[in-house]
Structures are given as C-alpha cells and as structure tokens.
C-alpha cells in the first residue's frame, strides 16, 4: 500500500516482503560459460551468475498475481526496469518502465482497443518520457540530496533487510537441500537465457 507519509515507506516495503509466500516461491539459477576462466574464480565454483524467482504476495491486492524477479551477468544488454503484463481487457497488453540504460515508459496496446483509452495511454507514456528528456542526476547525487533532507526513501532500513533475507535464505536452502531440482544451468555469454528464466 502507498505510505501515509514519506517516513512510512520503509515500513510498507517491509510489510510487503513479510507477506511473500515462501511455499509458493520457485526459482532457477544459471552460470555463464567461461565463468571459471575469470580471474579469481575457483575451478569448481557453483556461484550463480543468473537468477530468476517467481513470488506471490499474500494480501488482497496481489493475491495470485505472479511477480518474477530476474538478474544476471553477461546478458545481451545492461538494463534495469519493470514490466507489467495485463489481461488485455482494458485495451492494454503490456507496460514497460525502463530505468537503465535510459528512462522511458512504453505501452503495448491490444488490437481493437477503444480509441479514447489508447489516447489516454499514449498521453501517459508521452508525459512520462518528456519528464526524463533531461539527463537524470548520478545515483550518488540523489542519495546525497536525500541524506541532507528529510526523506530517506532511498535508504534501506534494518527491517527491510531482514525481511529480504528471509526470502533469500529460503531459496538458498532449497538449492542446497534439493540440488537435483535446482540445477546450475549453463548459458552462453550474451544470450537472453529465456530457456531457463521462464517460470
């Protein structure tokens, strides 16, 4: 839920993480070919260089909505963002919010969508993209500005960290206890690893 005040952001993020259903969490992991040849990497290292997990949040708003988190190295491009997939009933199929390498928003409209809805989506997309026409400040600049002000939204509180590790510990424990169900997939450098990241 949206925080009531700026100082309430950390608590709301912790509440969300606390409601992740560990029993429904599924994950895959991978390692790019040639990783063992990197400087300082042990020949038998089982450290993953790609990770994807499907999570479910146990609350009224997000009940039964799958959320997939992916991160990895040596992928086709360095990028960060959020992609929303919709059922198409309201004329929208997908919304992508890209954070890196450039900030932008893109809607994918369904065929036969109502013209007024399409116009509204495109207005939102255009407005968002115009707001990022000027180069965003460096990340450290934003952190320094926040640390000198009253808002601490960019900082992670202890409760959030512990709630995050509750999820990560469960995933890692599953990898160690049932290695056959969680193999370390190999993927070629520069591939999208879609064959192992679809959950």
Secondary structure, DSSP 4 states (H G I P E B T S, - for coil): ---SSGGGHHHHHHHHHHTB-GGG-EEEEEEETTGGGSTT--TT----SEEEEEE-B-STTTTT--EEEEEESS-SS--EEEEEE--STTSEEEEEEEEESS-EEEEEEPTT--HHHHHHHHHHHHHHHHHTSSPPPPHHHHHHHHHHSS--TTSPPHHHHHHHHHHHHHHHHHHHHTGGGS-EEEE-TT---HHHH--
